[in-house]
Amino acid sequence: MQYIREDVWELGNDWAAPILWYARGVAAMKSRALAVPTSWRFYGAIHGIDRPLWKALGYLSAADPLPRSADVKRFWQQCQHGSWYFLPWHRGYLLAFEANIRDAVIKLGGPKDWALPYWNYFKPNQFKLPPAFASPNWPDGKGNNPLFVPQRYGPNSDGKVYVPVDQINLDAMSDPDFTGVSSGGSPGFGGIDTGFEHGGSTHGGIETQPHDWVHGLVGGENPKPPHLPGLMSDPDTAGLDPIFWLHHANIDRLWQVWRQNPLTDIDPTDANWLKGPGSVGERIFSMPMPGNVPWNYTPADMVDLAKLGYSYDDLSPATAGLIASLRLERLGASAAAANVTEGAPAMASGKNVELVGANRKALPISGDQVSTSVQLDAGMRNKVSASLAAAATSGTPDRVFLNLENVRGLSDATAFHVYVALPEGANPANYPDRLAGSIALFGVRKASLADGEHAGKGLTFVLEITKIVDALHLGNAFDVNTLDVRIVPTKPVPKRAKITIGRVSIFRQGG
């Protein structure tokens, strides 16, 4: 049977049959004890669990019998972040969860072809939380709606939950490479080459935006002390929120959309990716299926939707992207010369990465905005300029990336916009062309723990600033010793969040 995942906002009404059956399936999973591998909380712990945080949020008590140690070792704390396994691991996680909900639906007398809906917040008028998730009541007015959770605070931490459409983007869809580099250049559409990575430091393009952003702004943070995060804001609680699964279904859909360009957008062919971390002696990807039967899978098992038995009702292109010919024309190549590259990658995807410059010290983030200056190495700056000037004949101009390295802090709900080369005293809102990108610190608390897997080195975010540098070059404004970088939080960052950026740096990437 081929299952079709549909847009939650286009099912007919707020409590259309697929959503009503989803709620009933969620209720069935929530009725099971934590120790049962197909229970709601067990599935949440597969993504991640912080026991003190779960207790503080009311999802774990001393009376809860814990699962068998073998089940904990096999299944819990498994999600892949900051890794080239991010997309295939989550696809398997979704499939297994969907199978468990479907099993519950069928046992309750529901449709055998039930499939998980997705939330496409990019579509017009679909940015709000779907209504069935926003009310504590079932459609008959009775309480205890299993799709509603109180720990959902929204972008302004006021309980109004929506995705600010002017703050999310699909820039990652223009990246021609699935696998990126860890040396300061593009992290790729799907992430950098890693082993089993439960909380890697460098997030790939689609993970950074829109994945992280939607997590952080939907979850938000409780404005009341002790300022606990919303469920979606923290990787160790995100799987407990029923909206998590619709968000990830959309991310999974975007992966399939990206793959539709056969000239450039292809998944890795490396054996280590295809066979997964289990092939090199690390943890395997494994999920409990209906009947508590374990299912093991690899990334190679996840690449063909037809073989997996499902698809989406809409796989139309998410964005046209910036193809090479348009950029070359902008940089001075004739239309005829630029058209030679039509259908080529969106940008040069060379792996040669070099540091162009960096600021001098760590940058604390608090209040409504902070600034720093990146000192540019004259030789490297000239190298970028020469690449751009030669674009008309070489066809391979550099790509340029801004790195926010070793970002640490205590608040996963923190989000901010990053601007480059703003005029002094300028209002950032008046310069959308200088917006490098937007960052949500999903996972920063865990990545900042000194006793954590990565010894508290934090997260690193990579934003492509190629368009900005192109514009500066064309305006003869790139011949400077420094580039100013301004961080503008979506709402003032309190000092208690302890957010710092270890270093702000700029890298060139070319042939």
N, C-alpha and C positions, 0 to 999 in steps of 0.2 A: 504493500500500500504506500502511495506517495502522500506525505503530509504537507500541507501548505500553511506556512505561517503568514498571518495577515496583520495589517496595520490596525492597532487597537482603536484608533480614532475613526476607522472606516468600517466598523462592524455593524453599524445600523443604529445603535443606541448605547447609552452608558452601561447598561447591564445586558448587553447582547449575550446570546447563549455561550459563545466561547469564554467570555469573561465570567459569567455566572458559574460555569463548570470549573473554570480555573479556581475561583474562590472556594468551591466545594472540595476540589482536590487539595488545595492548600490547607483547608480545615482538617481534612483527613490526615495529612502529614503532620500537622501541628498536634493532633490528638495522640500521637505516638511518643513514647518515652525517648529521652535523649539517647539512651543506650541502643536503640533500634537503628540500624544503619540507613533505613529508608525514612527516618523521621525528619521533620523540618529543621530542628536544631542540629542534628547530625550533619545534614547537608550544608547548613551554614558554616559548621566547623570545618568542612572540607575546604572551603575557601580560606578560612582563617579563624582563629579563636584566641582571645586574650581573656583568660578566666576571671581576673579581677574586674575587667571592664564589663564582661557579660553579667557578672554578679551585680555591679553597680547599676546596670541598665535593666535588671530584673529578668534576665534570660538564663540564669544559672543559680541554683540554690544548693545548700549543703544536703538537702534531701534527695537531690537527683543522683540516682545510680549512674556511674560513668560506664561508657562502653568497655568492651574487652580491650586490653592493652594491644592485642594484635590488630584489632580494627582501627584503633587510634593511630598506630604506627603505619598502617597501610593507607588510610584514607585522609586523615586530618592534616591541616596546614599544608595544603598541596598546591594552591593557586600559583600560577606563573605570572610574575610581574617583572618589568625591566628585563625582558627575555624575548628571544625569537620564538619561544614556545607560547607566548601570551595568547595568540589567536587560536592555535590548534587545541591547547589545553582547555580553554574556555568553551570551544565548540563541543568537545566531548562532555564537559560538565553540563552544558545546556541540554545535550541529547539525553544524558542519563536522568537529569531532573525531569525533563519533559516526559520521559518514559514512565517515571514513577507517578507523576501527576495523572498521566493518561490511564495508567493501571487503576488508580483510585477512581477516576471518572467512570471508567467502564464498570467497575464493581458497584458504583452508585447508580448505574443504569444510563449513563451518558453515552455520547457518540464515540464509536470506535476510532474515528478519524480525527479526534481532538488534537489540535496543535497549539503551541505557545504563540500568542500574539507578540508583536514588537511595537516599540514606541519610537516613531520617527519624529523627533522633536524639531527636525529641520523643515518639515512641511508647514505651509501657512496654517496658522491657527491651531497647531498641534503641540505648542510649547508648554501648555499647562499639564499638570499632573492629571492623568485620566480620572474622571469623576468617581469611578468605582473604588479608587484607591484613596480618595480624599475624605470620605465620610465613614464614621464608625458604624454606620447602619447598613444592613442588607437592603435590597430594593423594597422589601415590605415594611421598612421603617424600624425593624428590630435591630438591636445592637449586636456587638460581637462580630462585625465584618472582619474576616481574616486577612483581607487585603489592606486594611488600615493599620498603620502603626503610629503611635504618638511621637516617636523619635524621628521625625521628619520635619526639619525647620525651615528649609528653603534658603535662597540666596541672601536674604536679609535677616535670617534667624528670627523671623516673626511668625512662622507657621504657614506663610503663603508660599506654596511649593510650585515652582515653574522653572523652566530652563531659559535664561536670558538669551534670545536668539542672536543678539548683537555681540555676544561674547563667546559664541562657539563657532567653529569653522571646520571645513573639510580640506584644509591645506594638505593634509597627509595623502589625500587621494591623488595628488600630482606627483608624488615621489615615485620614480620608476623602479626603485630597488626595494625588495622586501627586507633584505638584511642590510643593516647599516654598519657603521664603524663606532668603536668606543673611544676614538682618539680625538674627538672634537668636531667631526664632520657630521653628516646626516646619520641619525640613528635608524634610518630606513622606515618604510611603512610599517613593518611588522616587528622591528626590534633588532637588537644586536646579538651576535653569536654568543650563547652561553650554554652552560650545562643546566641541570635542574636548578631553577632560580625562583625561590618563593618570594623574594623581595629584592630584586635587582635595583641597582642605583640609577641606571639610565633607561628611561622609558622611550619606546618607539613612537613613531609619529601618530598613528591612530590611537595609541594608548594615551599619549599626552593630550590630544584633542581629537574627538570630543570626549573620549572615555573618562579620563580623570576629572575633567571639568564638570560633567554631568553628575558624577558621583559626589564631588565636593559641594556643589551648589544645591543639589536636591536634598542631601542630608543636612547640610548646615551644622549649626552648633546651638545647643541649648543656651539661651542668653542668661539663664539663672545659674548661680554657683551650684556645683563645681564645674559648670560649663562642659558637660559631657557632649560628645559628638552625636550627631544624628547617625542612624545605622548605616546609611549609604556613604557617609564621609570617611569611614575607617575600614580598611580591608579586613580587619578581624571581626567586623560586625555586618558588613555589607550584604552578605548572603542571607541574613535574617529578614531583609526587607523584600516583600513580594514584588516591588517594582524593579528590583535588581535584575530579575530574569528578563523582563521586557526591554530594559536598557541593553543588556548584553545580547539579546536577540538582534537588536538594531546594529550593534557593533559587528556581530557575526555577518549580518546582511551586507554591511559596507565592505567587509573583506571580499565577499563574492562579487560585489560591484567592481571593486578594484581589479580583480582577477580577469575581468572581461576584456581587457586590452591585451591581446596575445603577443603583441610586439615587444612589450616592455614589462608588463606587470605579471610576473610569474613567481610562484612559490619557490623556496630553496630546493635545490637538488642534492645538497650535501647529505651524506649518509647519516651524520650525527643529528641532523634535523629530522630526516625522514623516519629514522628508527627510534628517535627520542632518547632521553637520558638513560633509560634502562639499558640501552645497548652498550654503554660505557661504564656499567656498574653502579649507576646512581638510581634514585627512586623511579619506579615506573608510574605511569598515569593509570589510575584505577578508580572505578566508581561502583558503588553498590546499586544494583538493579532490582526491580521487583522480585520479591522472594528472597531478598538479601544475597543474591548471586553476584559476585564481583565480575566486573567487566574491565579488561585491560585494553588500552589502545595506544597507538603511536600517532605522531603528526601525519605520517603517510596514510593512515586510515581516515584522516579528516578532510582530505582535499577534494573529494568528489561528492557533491551533494546528491547526485542521482543514485550513487551506490549507498549513500547514507539514508536515502528514502525520504528526503524532504526538500522543499524549496520555499521561495518567498513570492508573494503576490506581486511584488514590484522590485525589479532589479535594473531600473532605468539609471543612466549615469547620474551620479550624485553631483558632479561638477565637471566643467569642461577642462579644468586644469590649465596650466601654462605650458603649451608645447614649445619645443625648441625653436621652431620657425618664428613664432611671435616674439620671443625674447631676442633672437638675432636681428630681426627687423628693428626692434626698439633700439638696439645697440649700434645700428648703422649699416647692417647688411642690406643689400638690395632684396626686394621681394623675391626675385628669381633665385638668388643665391640661398636665401633663407628657406625657400620651398624645397630645396634639395633634401632637407632634413625632416620634411613632413612625415609624421608617424614615428619619428625617433623619440628617445626618452625626453621627458619634460625638461630636464637639465642634464648637464654633464654629470656622469656618475663615477668619475675617477676616484680611486681610493687614496690618492696622495693628499694627505692632510697636514697643514702647517699652521702653527700659531701666528696670528697677526698681531695680537696685543692682549693685555689684561689690565685690570685695575690693581691697585697696590695693597689693599687689605680687605678683610671680611666686611660685609655690609649688613648691619642689623636692619630688620624690616619692622617698623612700627609707625603708627599714625596713618595719615592719609596718602603720603608719598615720600619717597627717598630717591636720591640721585647718586651716581658715581661716574667717574671718568675712566674710560679704557685707554691706556697709553698704547699707541700704535707704533710698531717697529717700522721705521721708514722704508727699509728694504722690502719687507713683506707687503706693506701698503702699495709700494710701487709695482710689486709683482702682480697684485690684484688688478691695479689700474692698467698695466700692460696687457693682461689677459682680456680685460674688457675692451680695450682699444683695438685689439687684434681680432675681436669676435667676428668682424665682417669677413675675414679671410680664413681664420682658423676654425670657426664654428664650435669652439670648445671653451667658452668663457668660464671662469671660476664660479662656483657656488660659495656663498659666505654664510657662516653660522655664528650665532651668539649663544654662548654656553653660560648657564647659571649652575655653577659647580658646588657640590657638597652643601646643598640646602638642608638645613636642620631646623627642628622646631617641635612644638607640642600640639599644634592645632592642624589637623588634616582638613579642616573646613576653610583654611585660608586660601584665597585666590587673588591673583593680581594680573594687571596688564603691564607689558614691558614695551617702552618706547625708546627709539634710538634717534639721536641727532635732532632733538627738539630745540627750537630757538630758546634762548634764555628767557625765563619768565612766561613762556607760552602755555596756554591752556591745552593739555593733551587732546581734549575732545575735538579741537579745531584742526588736528593733524592726524587723521586716520591713516594717511599714507606713511606715517612714521611708526605705526604700531607693528612691533616685531612679532607679537603673539600674546597669548594669555595662558597663564599657568595656574593649575589647581594642585595643591600639595597632598593629593591622595596618597597615603602611605608614609608621610614624612615622620609621624610620631614613632612608628616602628623602626624606620630606617635611622633614627637618631639615637636609639638605645645603645649605650656603650657596651652592653653585654649581648647585643643582638648579633645576627649572623654576619653582618658587615662592620661590626665594631663601631657603629654610630657615625659612619662617614656621610650619611644623609643621602639625598637624591640629587641627580644631575639632570637638568632639562636643556634641550637643544632646540633653538628657534632659528629657522632660516630667515636671514635678512638680505637675501640676494636682491630682491626688488628695491629695497631701500638703498643698498650700495649702488645698484645700477643707476638709480635716480640721482644720487649724489655725484656719481661719476659724470653723468650726462650734464649736470648743472655745474661742473667744475668745482664741486664742493667736497671732494674726497681727499684733497691734498691738505690734510690736517694732521696734527700730532696726536690728537685725542678725539674720541667719540663719546659723547655723553649718553648715558643710559639712565632712564627714569623708571622707577617701579611705582605703579599706581594701584594699590589694593582696591578691590571691589567695595570694601567697607573698611574703616579704620582698623588697623591691627593693634590689639592691646599688647603691652609689653609682656604680659604673662604668657603670651603665645611663644615667646623666645625664638622667633624666626630669624635666621641669619643665612646669608649667602656667602659661602666660603671664598669664592672668586667669580668675577664676571670676566669672560674671555671671548675673543673673536678668533675664528679659524677660517682659513680658506681650504676649499676642496676642489681639486682638479686633476688633470692627467699628469 
